[in-house]
Amino acid sequence: MRQAVSFTTPGYAGAPSSIVMPTYASAPPYAAVPNYAVAPTYNGATTYAAVPVRTYTAPSTTYAAPAMSLATASVTYASASLHASSQFSKVACSHPGFGMVTSARSGQPVPSTTTISASDEAARAAATVTATPDDSSFVEQKLRQPDVLVLFSKTYCPFVIRAKALLNSLQPRPLMDIIELDLMGQPRHGPIQQVLRQKTGSSSVPQAFVNGTYVGGCQEMEALHAQGQLLPKLRSLGCQFA
């Protein structure tokens, strides 16, 4: 016979009520997130077409010239920082009084710029630049120095830089007297270079001499060195070495 059994269950009257669970009604409203519709626009961005073009213009030197058919009697070589090299085969020269244009800023006439070749520049200088007796005497005095490689140079010329590097790499290294024409105030293809042109047929630099004998320019010395003949040639001319 089955007997009924009563069970006593623990009271849950004190259990936490779920109705007191935290609510999220007070969470920060996300409607206040910054509105990106007001992000800055770039319509007013600087246009790079307005960036000024940088020009490299060295102090100009005016060559006084006899009357010419042009509207001016002088030619201003304004681009002394450009050199005749494998990279710069053109030289820009300014012709005052010829092809004048008006400055938008000042309203004053300004010279126009014409591009001429390096050979034309040398030919024009040969026709307009005259060496003085003092220029000739200076060159002759330098060339009379005994047993020293005399190098006519300009500090900025890439061919001069190459020639100096070659000569300084020689073992033994020749004793040298380097004449920096630009530091003396000589312009491109100036009077001293015109004296050199009368001796060698060229007014370009570098030009190297030993005991008055022309050794060559940069390319000639590089060619001699490539053939193993540069040091023997200097020795044969009586050059002394360090």
SELO-328306 format. One line per 2 residues: number of its first residue (from 1); their letters; for each residue x, y, z of C-alpha. Coordinates in steps of 0.001 Angstrom, whole numbers, plus 500000, padded with zeros to 6 digits. Layout:
<atoms>
NUM) A) X Y Z ~ ...
</atoms>
This chain:
<atoms>
1) MR) 500000 500000 500000 ~ 501411 503345 499034
3) QA) 501777 506050 501689 ~ 501606 509785 500881
5) VS) 504752 511745 501742 ~ 504805 515505 502170
7) FT) 507779 517602 501155 ~ 508768 520961 502488
9) TP) 510423 523208 499879 ~ 512548 526164 500840
11) GY) 510760 529419 500554 ~ 511797 531664 497718
13) AG) 509848 534600 498902 ~ 513077 536544 499566
15) AP) 514742 535834 496252 ~ 515771 538880 494238
17) SS) 513123 540075 491916 ~ 513997 540409 488291
19) IV) 512076 543622 488091 ~ 514935 545449 489831
21) MP) 517479 544555 487155 ~ 519359 547641 485941
23) TY) 517796 549373 483043 ~ 519625 550991 480141
25) AS) 517265 553801 479667 ~ 519961 556198 480929
27) AP) 522658 555040 478507 ~ 524220 557965 476608
29) PY) 522222 558646 473485 ~ 524214 558002 470349
31) AA) 522249 560596 468544 ~ 524838 563045 469972
33) VP) 527747 561531 467995 ~ 529457 564329 466001
35) NY) 527892 564881 462636 ~ 530442 564257 459932
37) AV) 528429 566098 457419 ~ 530242 569206 458611
39) AP) 533710 567811 457898 ~ 535984 570422 456265
41) TY) 535787 570599 452514 ~ 538829 570756 450275
43) NG) 537378 573081 447716 ~ 539665 575791 449024
45) AT) 542832 573684 449003 ~ 545958 575403 447675
47) TY) 546567 574687 444018 ~ 550106 573590 443377
49) AA) 550181 575296 440029 ~ 550761 578467 441996
51) VP) 553997 577226 443580 ~ 556758 579547 442328
53) VR) 559259 577993 439935 ~ 562763 578059 441390
55) TY) 565346 579440 439019 ~ 569097 579252 439434
57) TA) 570606 582516 438329 ~ 574165 583454 439175
59) PS) 575402 587049 439331 ~ 575528 588322 435791
61) TT) 578578 589729 434104 ~ 578263 592149 431206
63) YA) 580659 591830 428292 ~ 581302 595183 426681
65) AP) 581126 594676 422933 ~ 581524 596759 419801
67) AM) 578371 597942 418046 ~ 576326 595051 416726
69) SL) 573275 594718 414533 ~ 571215 593846 417598
71) AT) 569446 596529 419586 ~ 572165 596423 422233
73) AS) 575926 596638 422318 ~ 576372 594246 425206
75) VT) 575367 590733 426109 ~ 574667 589808 429727
77) YA) 575472 586212 430563 ~ 572984 585577 433346
79) SA) 573298 581814 433693 ~ 576795 581372 435069
81) SL) 575604 578342 437077 ~ 574776 576364 433912
83) HA) 577713 574609 432341 ~ 578472 572996 429042
85) SS) 578425 569325 429969 ~ 576789 566064 428990
87) QF) 573789 567160 431042 ~ 573713 570839 430103
89) SK) 574291 571333 426395 ~ 572421 574638 426296
91) VA) 573232 577889 428060 ~ 570589 580543 428659
93) CS) 571685 584108 428013 ~ 569784 587316 428501
95) HP) 569908 590034 425869 ~ 569031 593427 427392
97) GF) 567094 595673 425054 ~ 566208 592901 422644
99) GM) 562830 591188 422703 ~ 561716 593120 425787
101) VT) 558645 592056 427722 ~ 556771 593843 430521
103) SA) 556837 592708 434139 ~ 553333 592024 435463
105) RS) 554454 593144 438930 ~ 556255 596407 438238
107) GQ) 555054 597261 434763 ~ 558709 597822 433785
109) PV) 560406 596222 430768 ~ 562447 593146 431584
111) PS) 564924 591296 429335 ~ 563703 588257 427488
113) TT) 565738 585040 427598 ~ 567172 583263 424580
115) TI) 568805 579835 424640 ~ 572063 579408 422752
117) SA) 574426 576463 422496 ~ 577669 576287 424446
119) SD) 579672 576512 421224 ~ 577753 579629 420174
121) EA) 578391 581156 423587 ~ 582139 580477 423266
123) AR) 582199 581908 419736 ~ 580316 585031 420835
125) AA) 582733 585563 423737 ~ 585706 585108 421406
127) AT) 584293 587856 419186 ~ 583478 590284 421969
129) VT) 585946 589682 424839 ~ 589449 591105 424518
131) AT) 592336 590006 426709 ~ 594612 592721 428047
133) PD) 598421 592552 428199 ~ 598068 591904 431923
135) DS) 595902 588854 431194 ~ 598520 587484 428803
137) SF) 601309 588206 431268 ~ 599438 586366 434024
139) VE) 599020 583246 431903 ~ 602641 583290 430733
141) QK) 603885 583653 434302 ~ 601846 580630 435392
143) LR) 603025 578504 432471 ~ 606691 579291 433199
145) QP) 606518 577548 436570 ~ 609009 574673 436393
147) DV) 607977 571029 436703 ~ 604472 571726 438047
149) LV) 601141 570752 436501 ~ 599318 574069 436012
151) LF) 595557 573589 435905 ~ 593236 576409 434819
153) SK) 589970 575675 436567 ~ 586549 576869 437672
155) TY) 585157 575514 440917 ~ 581663 574775 439611
157) CP) 582516 573124 436276 ~ 581649 569389 436200
159) FV) 584511 568660 433782 ~ 586957 570371 436154
161) IR) 585617 568306 439050 ~ 586202 565108 437055
163) AK) 589696 566176 436035 ~ 590687 567039 439615
165) AL) 589399 563676 440850 ~ 591461 561909 438180
167) LN) 594665 563825 438916 ~ 594293 563367 442682
169) SL) 593817 559622 442193 ~ 597157 559193 440422
171) QP) 599904 557361 442285 ~ 602183 559185 442616
173) RP) 600168 562407 442555 ~ 601554 565293 440461
175) LM) 602429 568601 442074 ~ 599803 571090 440894
177) DI) 599103 574792 440794 ~ 595325 575158 440367
179) IE) 594087 578564 439189 ~ 590396 579012 440051
181) LD) 589298 581579 437491 ~ 585829 582133 438948
183) LM) 587301 582950 442362 ~ 589425 585557 440606
185) GQ) 586238 587176 439265 ~ 586700 585924 435719
187) PR) 583398 585421 433845 ~ 582529 582542 431535
189) HG) 584968 582502 428589 ~ 586520 585629 430066
191) PI) 589790 587385 429170 ~ 592155 584785 430654
193) QQ) 590291 582020 428864 ~ 590675 583991 425640
195) VL) 594449 583910 426194 ~ 594176 580135 426602
197) RQ) 592093 579934 423416 ~ 594942 581563 421501
199) KT) 597275 578833 422783 ~ 595096 575713 422578
201) GS) 592156 576621 420330 ~ 589678 576308 423194
203) SS) 588472 578678 425902 ~ 586862 575932 427986
205) VP) 588228 574596 431264 ~ 589970 572601 432607
207) QA) 593227 573084 430759 ~ 596404 571434 432055
209) FV) 599994 572380 431209 ~ 603422 571144 432292
211) NG) 606471 573328 431581 ~ 604407 575294 429045
213) TY) 603245 572230 427127 ~ 599516 571607 426857
215) VG) 598529 568229 428360 ~ 594815 568468 427636
217) GC) 591389 569032 429086 ~ 589249 566619 431034
219) QE) 588403 564264 428185 ~ 591941 564209 426812
221) ME) 593390 563337 430228 ~ 590721 560679 430806
223) AL) 591579 559123 427429 ~ 595314 559133 428234
225) HA) 594640 557550 431616 ~ 592454 554834 430069
227) QG) 595373 553970 427774 ~ 597850 553965 430679
229) QL) 599635 556970 429166 ~ 598783 559861 431495
231) LP) 601517 559280 434100 ~ 604180 558522 431448
233) KL) 603250 561723 429586 ~ 603495 563830 432751
235) RS) 606888 562265 433553 ~ 608134 562898 430027
237) LG) 607222 566574 430349 ~ 609239 566830 433575
239) CQ) 606366 567004 436054 ~ 607302 566454 439677
241) FA) 605229 564263 441979 ~ 604349 564404 445654
</atoms>
